[in-house]
Structures are given as C-alpha cells and as structure tokens.
Amino acid sequence: MRVMGLDLSLTGTGVALTDGSTALIKTGSLRGCERLAHIRHEVTSLVFAPDGAMVHLVVIEDYAAHSPGNEAPKAELHGVILLALYDWSIPVALVNPATLKKYATGKGTAKKEDMKLAAYKQFGREFPSNDECDAFFLRCMGLEATSGVLRRDHNTDAMRKARAEALTKVEWPEVGR
C-alpha cells in the first residue's frame, strides 16, 4: 500500500513519502496564489513514485477550524490540495490534530516536542521539523488503517489502545491497490 502523509502549512508543508522518507515544502517569500500554486505543484509531483506508480491514499492533518487567527488562508490551501488530489482520483483521509496527537503519543493534548519524542522512542526516527514528524505519523495512521502494517514492538498495551481509538475517529476512504 502506497500511503503519503501531509501536514499542510503555508510556510513549510511536511510530507511523508511512500518509501518512509520525509520532506519539507518551503514557500519562502511566496504569498497568495503563487504560494498556493507552488505547494500544489510540489504535492502533485510527489504523488508519483520514481517508477511512475501513484499513491493509493493521502492522509492529511485537518486544520483546526476553531483555532484563533485567520483561518481563511489555511482553508484555501486545504481546498487547493484536496481539489488537486480529487482531480487525480486519489483518496484522502482527514485527521483532526487532537486525533493525530492521540495516535502518536496516547494524549490528544500532546505538544510538538512530545510528538518528536514519540517518533524517536517508537520508531528510532528523528525529524528536522515538526511538520515532517506530523506527516510521518499521518502516514503511519494510513498504513495501519488500510493494511495493519506498523512496527509495534515498542508500543505498550495503552498505546495500542490509544492508536486503535484514534483510528476509529477518522473517516477512511475506500482505497485500491
């Protein structure tokens, strides 16, 4: 199963690729439609593996609709990416930020540092950015939800239960292989 994770951001979108590697799409000084077009171009170029095969599923962290600040630009970015993936007929699962945190750490209120520590303790992975760490866990969720494939040797019973609960809170689309 080829699953990609995306932590969309206007300044640095985290991407977890189908091979498990991560990347950060930076926008620099771009603003407005130029920035949206740049992120869309980069994301759509990554949905294809080097052999030309397309991803089966993209798991995206949903934006927090009730967070303080101007949410319109984030909503625009989500809309642009969702439409681009729709145009390629790529199924998408949206994950609430608290659900992602619960899946990764066992607590829906975890901080960014807790996410990075969980990635290190459970998978031996370190990430240069919080966005890449989030994208990594989004991909893990997609892999576990669609195929049950996930390294579990460092997970306690409590973590397995938290992960199972988190997975049930996501509306998973039908995916082909």
Rosetta blueprint (number, residue, H / E / L):
1 M L
2 R L
3 V E
4 M E
5 G E
6 L E
7 D E
8 L L
9 S L
10 L L
11 T L
12 G E
13 T E
14 G E
15 V E
16 A E
17 L L
18 T L
19 D L
20 G L
21 S L
22 T E
23 A E
24 L E
25 I E
26 K E
27 T L
28 G L
29 S L
30 L L
31 R L
32 G H
33 C H
34 E H
35 R H
36 L H
37 A H
38 H H
39 I H
40 R H
41 H H
42 E H
43 V H
44 T H
45 S H
46 L H
47 V L
48 F E
49 A L
50 P L
51 D L
52 G L
53 A L
54 M E
55 V L
56 H L
57 L E
58 V E
59 V E
60 I E
61 E E
62 D L
63 Y L
64 A L
65 A L
66 H L
67 S L
68 P L
69 G L
70 N L
71 E L
72 A H
73 P H
74 K H
75 A H
76 E H
77 L H
78 H H
79 G H
80 V H
81 I H
82 L H
83 L H
84 A H
85 L H
86 Y H
87 D H
88 W L
89 S L
90 I L
91 P L
92 V E
93 A E
94 L E
95 V E
96 N L
97 P H
98 A H
99 T H
100 L H
101 K H
102 K H
103 Y H
104 A H
105 T H
106 G L
107 K L
108 G L
109 T L
110 A L
111 K L
112 K H
113 E H
114 D H
115 M H
116 K H
117 L H
118 A H
119 A H
120 Y H
121 K H
122 Q H
123 F H
124 G L
125 R L
126 E L
127 F L
128 P L
129 S L
130 N H
131 D H
132 E H
133 C H
134 D H
135 A H
136 F H
137 F H
138 L H
139 R H
140 C H
141 M H
142 G H
143 L H
144 E H
145 A H
146 T H
147 S H
148 G L
149 V L
150 L L
151 R L
152 R L
153 D L
154 H L
155 N L
156 T L
157 D H
158 A H
159 M H
160 R H
161 K H
162 A H
163 R H
164 A H
165 E H
166 A H
167 L H
168 T H
169 K L
170 V L
171 E L
172 W L
173 P L
174 E L
175 V L
176 G L
177 R L
